[in-house]
Amino acid sequence: MRFHTLSALALLGLALPGPVFADALTDVNAAINAMRNGDYDQAIPLLNNALSSGNLSRDQSATAYFDRGVAYLNKGQPDTAIADFTQSIALRPKDSGTLFMRANANMAKGQSDAGIADYTAAIAIDPKNADAHANLGNAYRAKGMNDQAVTEYTAAIGIHASPYAYEGRALVYLATSKIDTAITDLDEAIKLKPDYTAALVNRANAYAAQGKYDRAVADFDAELKYKPNDSIAIANRAQILAKMGKTAEAKDAMASVAQSNPDSPAPYRTLGDSYMAQRDFAKAAEQYSIALSKDPNDPTTLLNRGACYHSMGQYDKAIADYTAVIKLTPNDAHAYNNRGGAYGASRKLDLAIADFQMAVKLDPNFEDAKRNLEGATKAKETGKVIHGQ
């Protein structure tokens, strides 16, 4: 999630009598210059000196606290930043910029409610602050308050057409399955910022959800021009190529990702998915096994490898993987249903029935599990054999 920041580093070049006052201002201005160069470690001691001198005016002290808060926030210390922004607000309560920055610091801590309160206060003082509206939209979206988020993004766009506000609103539309509307907003974001890689990826995923695979691949290609080593984009592009039937190209793409990211399980999972889509279960299981060697506790990969073993008639291996999934995610109805199928194919009908019953208990609308439970029960009554799920 992108939050816009505000830079309000103002030189305090007022003429004050006496060398002590001049020293305090010199420290503040030197700190601001250091911050402009990204040297926050140099800036903070200078601001400490100026603030501890007692020789700054109320307004100058508010600015110094603000600037030190910005420095701490950029150093990844939001708690300390919030303390300084609060000091600045106490001295200058109607400063929307400081409220905005304290909101950003609260959001950096994951404190959405506090962030929303400060963004709202900043907007009350400066209703035309487009960044505050956009960030308030981000905060509402983080809490799942989609209607409020759309309202704020729309307000931000009305004040200043920002690619980030368009993308934020698009993410809400994607989350609420308004894919066409989301794509329209992502179009606008990319027009404003053609190298906006996040928007390109999100539009690619939106096109993929619509089955417009050519357009999705084109957007991933555009994104990869700016970020050629984006392994996630390469993997997603490869998955789409596989859906388009371009299996060889998809496998080549994922192989290159696997080679450049040997410690990541993602490319091997995607290769496994590609082989599984082609019903090459042996090769799929091999790739899933490599992925699991790098992330042994990934329930989705375990479930998929279990399905491969299941499809190959290797029921004991399938049961072991499904059991591992259930230990990791005990409320996974699909894992119980799959294990029940493997037990049934192994003629362990009592165990199969117990698993199907659990699947239905966890998900009363799971029609496949209901049918499997009925079939297993009849098989036990009649002595018929269940041949897989």
BELMO-V941668 format. One record per run of one state. SS is the DSSP state (H for helix, E for strand, L for the rest). FROM is the first residue (numbers start at 1). LEN is the number of residues. Records with the same first field share a line. If there is no record, write none. Layout:
SS=FROM-LEN ; FROM-LEN
//
This chain:
L=1-18 ; 37-3 ; 54-4 ; 75-3 ; 92-4 ; 109-3 ; 126-4 ; 143-3 ; 160-3 ; 176-3 ; 193-4 ; 210-3 ; 227-4 ; 244-3 ; 261-5 ; 278-3 ; 295-4 ; 312-3 ; 329-4 ; 346-3 ; 363-4 ; 383-7
H=19-18 ; 40-14 ; 58-17 ; 78-14 ; 96-13 ; 112-14 ; 130-13 ; 146-14 ; 163-13 ; 179-14 ; 197-13 ; 213-14 ; 231-13 ; 247-14 ; 266-12 ; 281-14 ; 299-13 ; 315-14 ; 333-13 ; 349-14 ; 367-16
//
